């Protein structure tokens, strides 16, 4: 009978783990099976340094097939990192915020980072408590998506933690990077499209609680009107709505009764637009023949409303990509982008509400 090996760790792997062999795979094994150097495997794992996409895919495939797991504890001590990122989000039920969070989490996961997602519910006290918790967890960096208040978020860390703000500026801009959709562009192209389609009396619809992004969308609306020689009158071209459905129904009905010349609506979010579609339908107004509507955010339900809703789509994938890349650069000590602002272009998705 053939004697068993002295140690199970002495087994040599020449093929994937599916063949009933068991051992602790090392980085040297990954290098040998991939046909590259240990240094190259290390660069791929840490996403640092030069290597081709072909090499990256080859190494990652071997890692997956062998079940190789890095010793993150040792790696964390060696690099003085936790490989954890904190994400603050004001409302995880909001489609835009949820989409951005999901894509950021996926990108960091691919790079070997875990994420701690904190839903602040737009509460300033909760926001500050979460920041304290994230600091205690020794996160490597923080991404703040929007914020609990318009005044901007405050960071009072005992030690320096790199952070990036998405969709709402911080109080102190010089220590961070601000990333946002180009909300002004969205308001402008939506309004210009309505005018191009024949609108003479467009109306912008906003919530009572105005965010900085809503204000930028409103600026785009006003400037598009001016460019097309249309006079903006707050009493005629602006409708500010409350938060209760019954109040909104009455407000929209009263506004259209008082201003029957209204021929288009640009709303600062899709939820408002979808509510208006429903209200206008009960009033017997034909969309888009008599009234055209464009929303903002391109939520999934926009494709299934009757009529389907035209909307401004934000590029959440690009926002997530830029945020991930920029925060990692901050963590590595690259502060070239600190104090800067990056605006991500948006696009109009045309559907039945204007066609």
C-alpha positions in Angstrom: 0.0 0.0 0.0 1.3 3.4 -0.9 2.1 5.5 2.2 0.3 8.7 2.8 2.2 12.0 2.4 3.9 13.3 5.5 1.8 16.4 5.4 -1.4 17.3 3.5 0.3 20.7 2.8 2.9 18.9 0.7 0.4 18.1 -2.0 1.3 19.7 -5.3 -1.5 21.3 -7.3 -1.2 21.1 -11.0 -4.9 21.6 -11.8 -8.0 23.2 -10.2 -9.4 22.1 -6.9 -12.3 20.2 -8.4 -10.0 17.1 -8.4 -10.5 16.0 -4.8 -7.1 17.5 -3.6 -7.1 19.6 -0.6 -4.5 22.1 0.6 -3.8 25.7 1.5 -3.1 27.4 -1.8 -0.3 30.0 -1.6 0.4 33.0 -3.8 3.4 31.0 -5.2 0.9 28.4 -6.4 -1.2 31.1 -8.1 1.9 32.4 -9.8 3.0 29.0 -11.1 -0.5 28.0 -12.3 -0.9 31.4 -14.0 2.5 31.3 -15.6 3.5 34.7 -14.2 5.7 35.9 -11.3 4.7 36.2 -7.7 5.1 40.0 -8.0 2.6 40.1 -10.9 0.1 38.1 -8.9 0.5 40.5 -6.0 0.0 43.5 -8.3 -3.2 42.0 -9.7 -4.6 41.2 -6.2 -3.8 44.7 -4.9 -4.8 46.3 -8.2 -1.6 48.2 -8.1 1.1 48.5 -10.8 1.2 47.5 -14.5 -0.2 44.4 -15.9 -2.4 43.6 -19.0 -6.1 42.8 -18.8 -5.3 39.4 -20.2 -2.9 38.7 -17.3 -5.4 40.0 -14.8 -8.2 37.7 -16.1 -5.8 34.7 -16.1 -4.7 35.3 -12.5 -8.3 35.9 -11.3 -9.5 32.7 -13.0 -6.8 30.6 -11.3 -7.7 32.3 -8.0 -11.3 31.3 -8.5 -10.6 27.8 -9.6 -8.2 27.1 -6.7 -10.3 28.7 -4.0 -7.3 30.9 -3.0 -8.1 33.2 -0.1 -5.8 36.0 1.0 -4.9 36.4 4.6 -6.6 39.8 4.9 -5.6 40.1 8.6 -1.9 39.9 7.7 -2.4 42.0 4.7 -4.2 44.7 6.7 -1.4 44.8 9.3 1.3 44.9 6.6 -0.4 47.7 4.7 -2.0 49.5 7.7 -5.4 49.2 6.0 -8.8 47.6 7.0 -9.9 47.1 3.4 -13.3 48.5 4.4 -15.2 51.5 3.0 -18.0 53.3 4.6 -21.0 54.6 2.5 -23.5 57.1 3.9 -26.8 57.2 2.0 -29.8 59.5 2.9 -32.5 57.2 1.6 -31.7 53.6 0.5 -35.3 53.3 -0.8 -34.6 56.0 -3.4 -33.9 54.5 -6.8 -31.0 56.8 -7.7 -29.3 56.4 -4.3 -29.8 52.6 -4.2 -28.4 52.2 -7.8 -25.3 54.2 -7.0 -24.7 52.3 -3.7 -25.1 49.0 -5.4 -22.6 49.8 -8.2 -20.1 51.3 -5.7 -20.3 48.2 -3.5 -19.8 45.9 -6.5 -16.7 47.8 -7.7 -15.1 47.8 -4.3 -15.9 44.1 -3.8 -14.1 43.3 -7.0 -11.1 45.1 -5.6 -11.1 43.1 -2.4 -12.8 45.7 -0.2 -15.9 45.2 2.0 -18.4 48.0 2.5 -20.4 49.3 5.5 -23.6 50.9 4.2 -25.3 53.4 6.5 -28.8 54.7 5.8 -29.1 58.1 7.5 -32.8 58.6 6.7 -31.9 62.3 6.1 -31.3 62.7 9.8 -28.3 64.9 10.8 -27.9 63.3 14.2 -28.0 59.8 12.7 -25.5 60.9 10.1 -23.0 62.1 12.7 -23.4 59.0 14.8 -22.7 56.8 11.7 -19.5 58.8 11.0 -18.4 58.1 14.6 -19.1 54.4 14.1 -17.2 54.3 10.8 -14.2 56.0 12.4 -14.2 53.4 15.2 -14.3 50.7 12.6 -11.1 52.2 11.1 -12.5 52.3 7.6 -10.0 53.3 4.9 -12.3 55.8 3.3 -15.9 57.1 3.2 -18.3 58.0 0.4 -21.1 60.3 1.3 -24.0 60.2 -1.1 -26.0 63.4 -0.8 -26.4 64.5 2.9 -28.9 65.0 5.7 -29.0 68.8 5.4 -28.4 71.4 2.7 -25.7 73.0 4.9 -23.4 70.1 4.0 -21.8 67.4 6.1 -19.2 68.0 8.8 -16.3 65.7 9.4 -14.8 65.9 12.9 -12.5 62.9 12.8 -9.7 62.5 15.3 -7.6 61.0 12.5 -7.6 61.8 8.8 -10.0 59.6 6.8 -10.2 60.2 3.1 -13.8 60.9 1.9 -15.7 61.8 -1.2 -19.1 63.5 -1.6 -21.6 62.6 -4.2 -24.6 64.8 -5.2 -24.2 67.4 -2.3 -21.3 69.6 -1.5 -19.6 69.4 1.9 -19.1 72.4 4.1 -15.3 72.2 3.6 -14.7 71.5 -0.1 -10.9 71.8 0.0 -10.3 68.4 1.6 -12.5 66.3 -0.7 -13.8 65.7 -4.2 -17.4 66.6 -5.1 -19.0 64.3 -7.8 -22.4 65.0 -9.2 -24.6 64.6 -12.2 -24.8 67.7 -14.3 -28.2 68.7 -12.9 -28.1 72.1 -14.7 -27.6 70.3 -18.0 -30.5 68.0 -17.3 -32.9 70.9 -16.6 -31.7 72.7 -19.7 -32.0 69.9 -22.2 -35.4 68.8 -20.9 -36.8 72.3 -21.2 -35.2 72.9 -24.6 -36.7 69.7 -25.9 -40.2 70.8 -24.7 -39.8 74.1 -26.5 -38.5 72.4 -29.6 -41.7 70.3 -29.6 -43.8 73.5 -29.6 -44.2 74.4 -25.9 -44.9 78.1 -25.4 -45.8 77.9 -21.7 -43.6 75.3 -20.0 -43.8 74.9 -16.2 -41.2 73.5 -13.8 -42.6 71.4 -10.9 -40.7 71.3 -7.6 -41.1 70.0 -4.1 -41.4 72.5 -1.2 -38.1 71.2 0.2 -35.6 72.2 -2.4 -32.3 70.4 -2.6 -29.2 71.8 -4.3 -29.7 69.4 -7.2 -33.3 70.7 -7.7 -32.0 74.3 -7.7 -29.5 73.5 -10.4 -32.2 71.8 -12.5 -34.4 74.9 -12.0 -31.5 77.1 -13.2 -31.2 75.0 -16.4 -35.0 75.4 -16.9 -34.9 79.2 -16.6 -31.9 79.6 -18.8 -33.4 77.4 -21.5 -36.4 79.6 -21.6 -34.3 82.7 -21.8 -32.2 81.2 -24.6 -35.5 80.6 -26.6 -36.8 84.1 -25.9 -39.5 83.0 -23.4 -40.1 85.1 -20.3 -39.9 83.2 -17.0 -42.6 84.2 -14.5 -42.6 82.4 -11.1 -46.4 82.6 -10.9 -47.0 81.2 -14.4 -43.9 79.0 -15.1 -43.3 77.4 -11.7 -45.4 75.1 -9.5 -44.2 74.2 -6.0 -46.0 71.1 -4.6 -46.4 69.8 -1.1 -45.8 66.2 0.0 -49.4 64.8 0.5 -51.1 63.2 -2.5 -54.4 64.9 -1.8 -52.8 68.3 -1.6 -50.8 67.7 -4.8 -54.0 66.7 -6.7 -55.7 69.8 -5.6 -52.7 72.0 -6.3 -52.2 70.6 -9.8 -55.9 70.9 -10.6 -56.1 74.5 -9.3 -52.9 75.5 -11.2 -54.2 74.1 -14.5 -57.6 75.8 -14.0 -55.8 79.1 -13.3 -53.3 78.7 -16.1 -55.0 76.8 -18.9 -52.3 77.9 -21.4 -49.8 75.5 -19.7 -48.7 73.1 -22.3 -45.8 71.2 -20.7 -44.3 70.2 -17.3 -40.7 69.5 -16.4 -40.6 67.9 -13.0 -37.5 67.7 -10.8 -38.0 64.0 -10.2 -39.9 61.1 -11.7 -42.2 60.6 -8.7 -43.7 64.0 -9.2 -44.0 63.4 -12.9 -45.8 60.1 -12.4 -48.2 61.7 -10.0 -48.9 64.4 -12.5 -49.6 61.9 -15.3 -52.2 60.3 -13.1 -53.8 63.6 -12.1 -53.9 65.0 -15.6 -55.4 61.8 -16.9 -58.4 62.1 -14.5 -58.9 65.7 -15.8 -59.3 64.4 -19.3 -56.2 66.2 -20.6 -54.5 64.4 -23.5 -50.8 63.6 -23.1 -48.8 64.4 -25.2 -51.2 66.2 -27.6 -52.3 68.9 -25.1 -49.6 68.5 -22.4 -46.1 67.1 -22.5 -44.2 65.8 -19.4 -40.6 65.1 -18.7 -39.3 63.9 -15.4 -35.8 63.4 -13.9 -34.0 60.1 -12.7 -35.5 57.6 -15.2 -36.8 55.3 -12.5 -37.9 51.8 -13.7 -41.6 52.6 -13.4 -41.1 55.3 -16.0 -41.2 52.6 -18.7 -44.5 51.1 -17.5 -46.6 54.2 -16.8 -49.5 55.1 -19.1 -48.2 56.9 -21.1 -44.6 55.9 -20.6 -42.6 58.8 -19.1 -39.8 60.7 -20.7 -37.1 61.4 -18.3 -33.5 62.6 -17.7 -31.2 59.7 -17.0 -28.2 60.0 -14.7 -25.1 57.9 -15.5 -24.9 56.0 -12.2 -22.3 53.6 -13.5 -19.9 56.5 -14.3 -20.6 58.2 -11.0 -19.7 54.9 -9.2 -16.6 54.4 -11.3 -15.2 57.9 -10.7 -16.0 57.7 -7.0 -14.3 54.4 -6.5 -11.2 55.3 -8.5 -11.0 58.7 -6.8 -11.4 57.5 -3.2 -8.7 54.8 -3.8 -6.4 57.5 -5.1 -7.1 59.5 -1.9 -6.4 56.4 0.2 -3.1 56.0 -1.6 -2.1 59.6 -0.8 -2.9 61.1 -4.1 -4.6 64.4 -3.3 -4.5 66.0 -6.8 -8.3 66.1 -7.0 -8.9 67.5 -3.6 -11.0 70.6 -3.7 -12.2 69.8 -7.2 -15.7 69.1 -8.7 -16.6 66.5 -11.4 -19.9 66.8 -13.2 -21.1 63.7 -15.0 -23.2 64.3 -18.1 -26.9 63.3 -18.2 -29.1 62.3 -21.1 -32.8 62.7 -22.1 -34.8 59.4 -22.7 -37.7 60.2 -24.9 -41.0 58.2 -24.4 -44.7 58.6 -25.0 -45.2 61.5 -22.6 -43.6 63.9 -25.2 -43.9 61.9 -28.5 
